[in-house]
Amino acid sequence: MKRRGAAAATGDKAAPPSQARSYAGGFLAHLSSERRLSPHTCANYGRDLEVFLKLAGAAPLGELTVHQVRRFAAQLHGRGLSGRSIARMLSAWRGFYAWLARKHGFKGNPCLGLKAPRAPKTLPHALSPDEMARLLEIPESDPLALRDKAMFELFYSSGLRLSELTNLKPEDLDFGDGTVRVTGKGAKTRVVPVGSVAAAVLRRWLDTRAALVCPGERALFLNRRGRALGPRSIQARLKYWARRQGISANVHPHALRHSFASHVLQSCGDLRAVQEMLGHASISTTQVYTHLDFQHLAKVYDAAHPRAKKKK
């Protein structure tokens, strides 16, 4: 009953007209073929547009107003969606209308200037240096354990996203320069350093990989059948090793990226360099790690400074 009530609030009673769905399909095709966004990102856009079309119902897209779209956002907030999720949807809807203006001559964008409800800021979880060291103490007892160690060393050494790691090929590694070439969001390519420890493990994995790989397979990291290792398998292996190494935190691939960023900032404080290595388009995205760094410095200060200790 609750689901039906929420559906009615979004306009499900009036089915989106076929023209609107045709426009949405054209926009998604543009994202995939022209902007070359990943299938995962395109799927997220598709879900956000589906919500919008249901909220709009039978109303022509060209006649929607800012007030109506603001009401859509309020309805979503009332259904319990977070400010972050609504902000993402508004961004997708704005992009849709910008495309409609270019391709189909729409005159206005009713999503411009709208802001989502303020979302509480959450800091990314990062493992401590000691936890990272313990996690990476994986014994190279078999080919799959060696593969896992190479993957996690590279994650932590270079601050990669999960999608970037799964798309790597052996030729992306340059041991001479100590770098790896990765393709990130928006099909943007960047070159990032690979630490000496990670490079040594990767060399051993490449020797082992040669005996496992199926003909024609180009992925750097393989499953036991010699085919490309998928993201879900990587997540499962990371959770397995975290439990085995006695780490109680919920460890996921992005936690290794967070750990890389916060640990580098703790050592050098060069925000621009970290931004470039992470592949962030905006430095404001990277600045969240300065909060992590400050937390670390505050703990050091409280423990070491004679005037910092609270009086009993």
C-alpha positions as CSV (number, residue, x, y, z in Angstrom):
1,M,0.0,0.0,0.0
2,K,2.8,2.4,0.9
3,R,4.5,1.8,-2.5
4,R,1.3,2.5,-4.4
5,G,0.8,5.8,-2.5
6,A,4.4,6.9,-3.3
7,A,3.9,5.9,-6.9
8,A,0.7,8.0,-7.1
9,A,2.6,11.0,-5.7
10,T,5.2,10.8,-8.5
11,G,2.5,10.9,-11.3
12,D,2.4,7.2,-12.1
13,K,-1.3,7.4,-12.9
14,A,-0.6,9.3,-16.1
15,A,1.9,7.4,-18.3
16,P,4.6,9.5,-19.9
17,P,3.8,10.1,-23.6
18,S,5.7,8.2,-26.2
19,Q,7.4,11.4,-27.4
20,A,8.9,12.0,-24.0
21,R,10.3,8.4,-23.9
22,S,11.7,8.9,-27.4
23,Y,13.5,12.0,-26.3
24,A,14.9,10.2,-23.2
25,G,16.1,7.3,-25.4
26,G,17.9,9.8,-27.7
27,F,19.5,11.5,-24.8
28,L,20.8,8.2,-23.4
29,A,22.1,7.2,-26.8
30,H,24.0,10.6,-26.9
31,L,25.5,9.9,-23.5
32,S,26.7,6.5,-24.6
33,S,27.9,7.1,-28.2
34,E,29.0,10.8,-28.2
35,R,30.0,11.5,-24.6
36,R,31.2,7.9,-24.2
37,L,30.0,7.5,-20.6
38,S,30.3,4.1,-19.0
39,P,27.3,1.7,-19.2
40,H,27.0,2.0,-15.4
41,T,26.7,5.8,-15.6
42,C,24.3,5.7,-18.5
43,A,22.1,3.2,-16.5
44,N,22.1,5.7,-13.6
45,Y,21.0,8.5,-16.0
46,G,18.3,6.2,-17.3
47,R,16.9,5.6,-13.8
48,D,16.9,9.3,-13.0
49,L,15.1,10.1,-16.2
50,E,12.5,7.4,-15.5
51,V,11.7,9.0,-12.2
52,F,11.4,12.4,-14.0
53,L,9.1,11.1,-16.7
54,K,6.8,9.4,-14.1
55,L,6.7,12.6,-12.1
56,A,5.8,14.6,-15.2
57,G,3.1,12.2,-16.3
58,A,1.3,13.3,-19.4
59,A,2.5,16.9,-19.1
60,P,4.5,18.0,-22.3
61,L,8.2,18.3,-21.5
62,G,8.3,21.7,-23.1
63,E,5.6,23.1,-20.9
64,L,7.0,22.2,-17.5
65,T,7.9,25.1,-15.2
66,V,10.5,25.6,-12.5
67,H,7.7,25.5,-9.9
68,Q,6.6,22.1,-11.1
69,V,10.1,20.7,-11.1
70,R,10.7,22.2,-7.6
71,R,7.5,20.3,-6.5
72,F,8.9,17.1,-8.0
73,A,12.1,17.5,-5.9
74,A,9.9,18.1,-2.8
75,Q,7.9,15.0,-3.5
76,L,11.1,12.9,-3.7
77,H,12.4,14.4,-0.5
78,G,9.1,13.6,1.2
79,R,9.5,10.0,0.1
80,G,12.8,9.8,2.0
81,L,15.3,10.4,-0.8
82,S,18.5,12.0,0.4
83,G,19.6,15.5,-0.7
84,R,22.6,13.8,-2.4
85,S,20.3,11.6,-4.5
86,I,18.0,14.5,-5.4
87,A,21.0,16.6,-6.4
88,R,22.1,13.9,-8.7
89,M,18.7,13.6,-10.3
90,L,18.4,17.4,-10.8
91,S,21.8,17.3,-12.5
92,A,20.6,14.6,-14.9
93,W,17.4,16.4,-15.6
94,R,19.3,19.7,-16.3
95,G,21.5,17.8,-18.7
96,F,18.5,16.3,-20.4
97,Y,16.9,19.7,-21.0
98,A,20.2,21.2,-22.2
99,W,20.3,18.4,-24.8
100,L,16.7,19.0,-25.7
101,A,17.5,22.7,-26.3
102,R,20.4,21.8,-28.7
103,K,18.7,18.9,-30.5
104,H,15.0,19.8,-30.5
105,G,14.8,23.5,-30.0
106,F,13.4,23.6,-26.5
107,K,13.3,27.2,-25.3
108,G,13.7,26.8,-21.5
109,N,15.3,24.6,-18.9
110,P,12.9,24.3,-15.8
111,C,15.7,22.6,-13.8
112,L,18.1,25.6,-13.9
113,G,18.7,27.2,-10.5
114,L,17.1,24.5,-8.5
115,K,19.0,23.1,-5.5
116,A,18.4,19.9,-3.6
117,P,17.8,19.9,0.1
118,R,21.0,20.2,2.0
119,A,22.6,16.9,2.7
120,P,24.8,16.2,5.8
121,K,28.4,16.0,4.9
122,T,29.9,12.6,5.3
123,L,33.6,11.9,5.3
124,P,34.9,8.9,3.3
125,H,36.1,6.0,5.3
126,A,39.8,5.5,5.2
127,L,41.9,2.7,6.7
128,S,44.8,3.6,9.0
129,P,48.3,3.0,7.7
130,D,48.6,0.1,10.1
131,E,45.3,-1.4,8.8
132,M,46.5,-1.0,5.2
133,A,49.8,-2.7,6.0
134,R,48.0,-5.6,7.6
135,L,45.6,-5.9,4.7
136,L,48.4,-6.1,2.2
137,E,50.3,-8.8,4.1
138,I,48.7,-11.4,1.7
139,P,50.8,-14.6,1.4
140,E,51.6,-15.4,-2.2
141,S,50.6,-19.0,-1.7
142,D,48.8,-19.5,-5.0
143,P,48.1,-17.7,-8.2
144,L,44.8,-16.2,-7.0
145,A,46.3,-14.9,-3.8
146,L,49.2,-13.3,-5.8
147,R,46.6,-11.7,-8.1
148,D,44.7,-10.3,-5.1
149,K,47.8,-8.9,-3.6
150,A,48.8,-7.3,-6.9
151,M,45.3,-5.7,-7.3
152,F,45.2,-4.3,-3.8
153,E,48.7,-3.0,-3.9
154,L,47.9,-1.2,-7.1
155,F,44.6,0.2,-5.7
156,Y,46.4,1.6,-2.8
157,S,49.6,2.7,-4.6
158,S,47.8,4.6,-7.3
159,G,44.4,5.6,-5.9
160,L,42.4,3.9,-8.7
161,R,38.6,3.6,-9.0
162,L,37.2,0.1,-9.3
163,S,36.1,0.6,-12.9
164,E,39.6,1.9,-13.7
165,L,41.2,-1.2,-12.3
166,T,38.9,-3.7,-14.0
167,N,39.6,-2.0,-17.4
168,L,43.4,-2.2,-17.1
169,K,45.5,-4.2,-19.6
170,P,49.1,-5.3,-19.2
171,E,50.3,-2.7,-21.7
172,D,48.9,0.1,-19.5
173,L,51.7,-0.6,-17.1
174,D,55.1,1.1,-17.7
175,F,57.7,-0.3,-15.3
176,G,60.4,1.9,-16.8
177,D,58.6,5.1,-15.8
178,G,56.9,3.5,-12.8
179,T,53.4,4.5,-14.0
180,V,50.1,3.2,-15.0
181,R,47.8,4.7,-17.7
182,V,44.1,4.6,-16.6
183,T,40.9,5.7,-18.3
184,G,38.6,7.3,-15.8
185,K,35.2,9.0,-15.8
186,G,34.1,10.6,-19.1
187,A,36.7,8.4,-20.9
188,K,39.5,10.7,-19.7
189,T,42.9,9.2,-19.6
190,R,45.6,10.0,-17.0
191,V,48.9,8.6,-16.0
192,V,49.6,8.0,-12.3
193,P,52.6,6.7,-10.4
194,V,53.0,3.1,-9.2
195,G,55.0,2.5,-6.1
196,S,58.0,0.2,-6.1
197,V,56.3,-2.4,-3.9
198,A,53.3,-2.6,-6.1
199,A,55.4,-2.7,-9.2
200,A,57.4,-5.7,-7.8
201,V,54.2,-7.7,-7.1
202,L,52.7,-6.8,-10.4
203,R,55.8,-8.2,-12.2
204,R,55.3,-11.5,-10.4
205,W,51.6,-11.5,-11.2
206,L,52.4,-10.9,-14.9
207,D,54.6,-13.9,-15.0
208,T,51.8,-16.0,-13.4
209,R,49.2,-14.5,-15.6
210,A,50.9,-15.7,-18.8
211,A,50.2,-19.3,-17.8
212,L,46.5,-18.6,-16.9
213,V,45.3,-16.2,-19.7
214,C,42.8,-17.5,-22.3
215,P,43.7,-16.7,-25.9
216,G,42.6,-13.2,-26.9
217,E,41.9,-12.1,-23.3
218,R,43.5,-8.6,-22.7
219,A,42.5,-7.9,-19.1
220,L,45.3,-7.4,-16.6
221,F,43.5,-9.3,-13.8
222,L,42.0,-12.7,-14.5
223,N,39.6,-15.1,-12.8
224,R,40.5,-18.7,-12.3
225,R,39.3,-19.5,-15.8
226,G,41.7,-17.0,-17.4
227,R,39.0,-14.5,-18.2
228,A,38.6,-10.9,-17.1
229,L,37.9,-10.5,-13.4
230,G,34.6,-8.6,-12.8
231,P,34.0,-5.8,-10.2
232,R,31.8,-8.0,-8.0
233,S,34.5,-10.6,-7.7
234,I,37.0,-8.0,-6.7
235,Q,34.8,-6.6,-4.0
236,A,34.2,-10.1,-2.7
237,R,37.9,-10.9,-2.6
238,L,38.7,-7.7,-0.8
239,K,36.1,-8.4,1.9
240,Y,37.5,-12.0,2.2
241,W,41.0,-10.8,2.8
242,A,39.9,-8.0,5.2
243,R,38.2,-10.6,7.4
244,R,41.1,-13.0,7.1
245,Q,43.6,-10.2,8.1
246,G,41.5,-9.3,11.1
247,I,40.2,-5.9,9.9
248,S,36.8,-5.2,11.4
249,A,36.0,-2.2,9.2
250,N,33.7,-2.6,6.2
251,V,36.4,-2.6,3.5
252,H,35.4,-1.9,-0.1
253,P,37.5,-1.0,-3.1
254,H,36.8,2.7,-2.8
255,A,38.1,2.6,0.8
256,L,41.5,1.8,-0.7
257,R,41.2,4.9,-2.9
258,H,40.2,7.0,0.1
259,S,43.1,5.6,2.1
260,F,45.6,6.5,-0.7
261,A,44.3,10.1,-0.8
262,S,44.3,10.7,2.9
263,H,47.7,9.1,3.5
264,V,49.3,11.1,0.7
265,L,47.8,14.3,2.0
266,Q,49.0,13.5,5.5
267,S,52.6,13.2,4.2
268,C,52.8,16.0,1.7
269,G,49.7,18.2,1.9
270,D,49.8,18.9,-1.9
271,L,46.1,19.0,-2.7
272,R,46.6,19.8,-6.4
273,A,48.9,16.8,-6.8
274,V,46.3,14.5,-5.2
275,Q,43.6,16.0,-7.3
276,E,45.5,15.1,-10.5
277,M,46.3,11.6,-9.3
278,L,42.7,10.9,-8.4
279,G,41.4,12.3,-11.6
280,H,39.0,14.7,-10.0
281,A,37.6,17.4,-12.4
282,S,37.2,19.8,-9.5
283,I,39.5,20.4,-6.6
284,S,36.4,20.8,-4.3
285,T,35.9,17.0,-4.7
286,T,39.4,16.4,-3.4
287,Q,39.1,18.9,-0.6
288,V,37.0,16.4,1.4
289,Y,40.3,14.6,2.2
290,T,41.6,17.7,3.9
291,H,39.0,17.0,6.6
292,L,40.4,13.5,7.1
293,D,43.9,15.0,7.2
294,F,42.8,17.5,9.8
295,Q,41.3,14.8,11.9
296,H,44.7,13.0,11.9
297,L,46.6,16.2,12.8
298,A,44.1,17.0,15.6
299,K,44.7,13.5,17.2
300,V,48.4,14.0,17.0
301,Y,48.1,17.5,18.5
302,D,45.9,16.3,21.3
303,A,48.3,13.5,22.1
304,A,51.5,15.5,21.9
305,H,50.9,19.2,22.9
306,P,51.3,19.9,26.6
307,R,48.5,22.5,26.5
308,A,46.1,20.4,24.5
309,K,45.3,17.9,27.2
310,K,42.0,18.5,29.0
311,K,42.2,19.2,32.7
312,K,40.8,16.5,34.9
